[in-house]
Structure formats: C-alpha cells, structure tokens
Amino acid sequence: MITIKLFAAMAEEAGKETIEMTWQEGMTTEDVKRWLAEQYPSLASRIPAAMVAVNQEFAAFANPLQDGDEVAFIPPVSGG
Amino acid sequence: MLLIVRLKHTNHLPPPLSEAQVAGNSLIGACPSMDTRYSRQLLFAPIGKEGQKKLGASRVAIVGAGALGAVLANHMVRAGVGFVRIIDRDFVEPSNLQRQMLYDEEDAANHLPKAAAAAEKLKKVNSEVIIDPVIADVTAVNAEELLADCDLILDGTDNFAIRFLINDVAVKHNIPWVYGGAVSAKGMFATIRPHVTPCLRCLIPEPPSGGETCDTAGVIGPIIHIVASYQAVEGLKILVGDQKHRNPHLEHMEIWRNFHTRINLTDKKNPDCPACGKGVFEFLDLSGKEDTFTSLCGRNSVQISPTRDRHVNLDELMERFTPLGKVERNKFLLRFHVDNHYILVVFPNGRVVVQGTDDITIARSLYAKYIGA
C-alpha cells in the first residue's frame, strides 16, 4: 500500500489529507501522479507544480517506490 | 543602460554629518561603536567577533520589499550586514500597512516606492550599513546586474516567475539564496545552495500558475515574520560561514491550524534539472522577449515592463497630462487619473502600472494612447 498525503490547497481541493493506493512492483512517483490526477481531476492542474516527498525526503523525478511508502504532495507557497 | 532607478544619495557611503548632527550625536550617542551596537550578537558564540566582521564585509540583495522583504531588510540592516540592496517595483498602499512593518500612513498617502521608503527608515536604524534602494521590476534584462555582485539573495517576492529568475541567476553565479513564501496562515522556506542542495527547479518542476496569493486568499502578519525570520537566520548562517548548522529542510507550516512539517533536501538534486543539472538558464533568455503586460492578480492592475530602455521625463509628462486630468507627482513616480476610472502610474524607467483594470487589452490601449508604443 502507498499512502498519499496531500497538503494545503491540494488537501482542501480533494476534501481529504490522506489517500491510499495499491502498491505494485516497479512503481514510481510518476505512476502515483498519473493515478492521482485520474482519481481526482480537480488536482490535475496542481500536480505538475507540487513538490513531492517520499517518507519526508524530497524526491526528484520518477523516484522508485517500496510497499508502505508515504508520498506527499506539497503545493509551493507563493505570496510574500 | 538598464531599466533601473537608483537613488543617488544612498548609492555610496552616507553623506557626512552636519555640525548639528555631530553635536546631537555627541550628546545622545546616536552612532554607537561596533562593540556597543552589536554587543548581544557578539556574545552569541556562533557569530562572535569573527562572524560580525564577516557580516560587515557581506553584500546581500533582498528582492521584494513587501511583507517578507521588510522583515528581511530589518534583520540584515540591524545585524550589520555591510551592504544591503533593497529591490522593489511597488509603492506603498494602505492595504500593506496591516503587515508590512517598515511603512506608515504617510508613506501610503505619498505613494512612496517601497524601496525608497524602506531605505529612509533603515538609514535611521543603522547608518553604518550601505543601503542601496532600487526601484525596479527584476527582469531577465537586469537580474544579473542587480544580483550577481552579492554574496546572498533573500527572497521577499510574491510570485514564482521572479523566483525562477532569481534561481537562474543564483545557479549561474553560484550564489546561495533563501526562498520564502507566505499566504493566509501558511508559510514555507528553504535554503538553496547551488550545486550543493537541490535548486528551485529541482524542487518545483514547473512554475505554478494560479494558486493562492496574498491578494486573493489574504494573509496575516505573524506568518510573515515567522517565515522571514527563518529566512534571515539561514542567511546569517551562510554569511558567517556556519555550514554545520544550516537547515537542510524545506519547512512548511500553517500557524492558525497548528501544523508544521519538513522534508529533507539533502543529496536530492535532480540530475536532469535544466538549471543546476544542465546549466541552461531559460528564465534569463532574452531572445524574442517583448514588452511584457502582466495582470497583477487580485489587484485590479496591469503592469507594463518595457524590455528596452525607455527614459521617461516625468516633468514633460506632467505638463502633457495636466490639461487632460488630475496628475499627482512625487520624486519617484507620476499618477495620472484617466476618465475618473483608471490611474496610470508612470516610473522614470518607462514602467507603467495601470490601476482600475485587470484587462490587458484595456491597459495596452491606454499605454499606447498616453505613453506611446
């Protein structure tokens, strides 16, 4: 199982902070992004600009995933 | 020549004190010695005398003198950073006063540019610091000139277009910078050390479009101070050279709902990153760039930034506009009221902010009609 954690505006948009997804061998963060955009179309526009962390560590493009990993999506904060 | 307004009197060392000032200083001790002024900071072991000397020899650029920038500038000037450049394109408005702690009602009534107002205040705080106020929009044309001669860049901006530009300059010239953002009660910051930590383009693959801004989602004062103070302390660590204690995380928080978390950025550079991986600086690429018309989200304004130099004589413009409508003028800008509906704010470097519309087409036609294409 992969636990997806959503933060800030993405959590508000989806109406929840945590989503579970079935893990498969060879899966990467890109698969999680695709699945999330399909399941929650309202998040689709935010996903490409969100920072992705796996188990609280920043994950660059297509980070491989293990069963039980937590994948967090953090929309960057702009104002100032 | 670039599209920059520099304020001559603060571009160099402060002018010599008048006799009255000298007399005043000797009476009230207004100009304390380094040991007195920085005594509490000298006692703080990680800075100490050595660190203080390094701060005094350092050059910092603060991009944006809004809410975050005002706090950053305050910390850098009070801490005794030798040279502080404060860059901002805006003027003080009444809605800023709730959180932008360098400004007051008089600044707003006089439509003072934030960079100038900030420099005026901070000169009174620490006359030993060279403060270089720059009234300009940081663009691909001027970004390297404004930032590349500094040891550290602090992000006081409110949008990602400019942060990606800062990132390109920082990576290209190997200058550390500290990202910070705040909106509603949420905030985020991270230190970016080019070729050591991931850069902004490693972290955020695409510049976010839309999203919340202070002008649409609001913001409360305390989150500004929290984020900017974290940025400032990371900046001080960089300037005194304390690598051991640098914060390796991107931290984000929501202080109304009591949430704080972090992600570790150590060793997570993206080898395919266009900026720090491949050395391609797309945001500094000037080819095909034309004058830009930007709708300032939530502010019912459009900004026109000319790509090429365009010196505007505000006195001539004032003569031309006076028969046509109300004109206000200070030494930094001119405000021309059109049809009781729009206000054209004109800066000497050719930049114009059209207030009263967020429609780029309307702004474009007003600009062509009154300023000239």
Contacts between the chains, C-beta under 8 A, distances in Angstrom:
chain1	res1	chain2	res2	distance
A	7	B	252	7.1
A	7	B	261	7.8
A	8	B	186	5.8
A	8	B	252	7.7
A	8	B	254	7.2
A	9	B	211	6.8
A	9	B	212	6.1
A	45	B	209	7.7
A	45	B	210	7.5
A	46	B	208	7.7
A	46	B	211	7.7
A	48	B	205	6.1
A	48	B	206	4.8
A	49	B	204	5.9
A	49	B	205	7.1
A	49	B	206	5.1
A	49	B	207	6.9
A	49	B	208	3.6
A	49	B	209	7.4
A	49	B	211	7.7
A	50	B	204	7.9
A	51	B	203	5.3
A	51	B	204	6.2
A	51	B	250	7.0
A	51	B	263	7.2
A	53	B	263	4.0
A	56	B	261	7.7
A	56	B	262	7.1
A	56	B	263	5.4
A	56	B	264	6.3
A	57	B	263	6.3
A	57	B	264	4.7
A	57	B	266	7.9
A	57	B	268	6.8
A	58	B	198	6.3
A	58	B	203	6.7
A	58	B	250	6.9
A	58	B	263	5.1
A	58	B	264	6.6
A	58	B	265	4.9
A	58	B	268	4.3
A	59	B	268	7.2
A	60	B	198	7.3
A	60	B	202	6.3
A	60	B	268	6.0
A	60	B	269	7.3
A	60	B	270	3.9
A	60	B	271	7.8
A	60	B	272	7.9
A	61	B	205	7.3
A	61	B	270	6.1
A	61	B	272	6.4
A	72	B	263	7.2
A	74	B	188	7.9
A	74	B	250	7.9
A	74	B	252	6.3
A	74	B	263	7.2
A	75	B	208	7.0
A	75	B	211	6.6
A	76	B	160	7.0
A	76	B	181	6.5
A	76	B	188	6.6
A	76	B	203	7.7
A	76	B	204	5.4
A	76	B	208	5.8
A	76	B	211	7.8
A	77	B	181	3.6
A	77	B	182	6.4
A	77	B	183	5.7
A	77	B	186	5.5
A	77	B	187	6.1
A	77	B	188	4.1
A	77	B	212	7.9
A	77	B	252	6.8
A	78	B	158	6.6
A	78	B	159	6.0
A	78	B	160	5.8
A	78	B	181	5.3
A	78	B	183	6.5
A	78	B	208	6.6
A	78	B	211	5.5
A	78	B	212	7.0
A	78	B	213	5.9
A	79	B	158	5.1
A	79	B	181	6.0
A	79	B	182	5.7
A	79	B	183	3.6
A	79	B	212	6.9
A	79	B	213	5.1
A	79	B	214	3.9
A	79	B	215	8.0
A	79	B	217	7.6
A	79	B	219	6.0
A	80	B	64	6.2
A	80	B	66	6.1
A	80	B	67	6.2
A	80	B	68	4.1
A	80	B	69	7.4
A	80	B	155	7.2
A	80	B	156	5.8
A	80	B	157	5.7
A	80	B	158	4.5
A	80	B	180	6.3
A	80	B	181	5.5
A	80	B	182	5.7
A	80	B	214	7.4
A	80	B	224	7.7
A	80	B	227	7.8
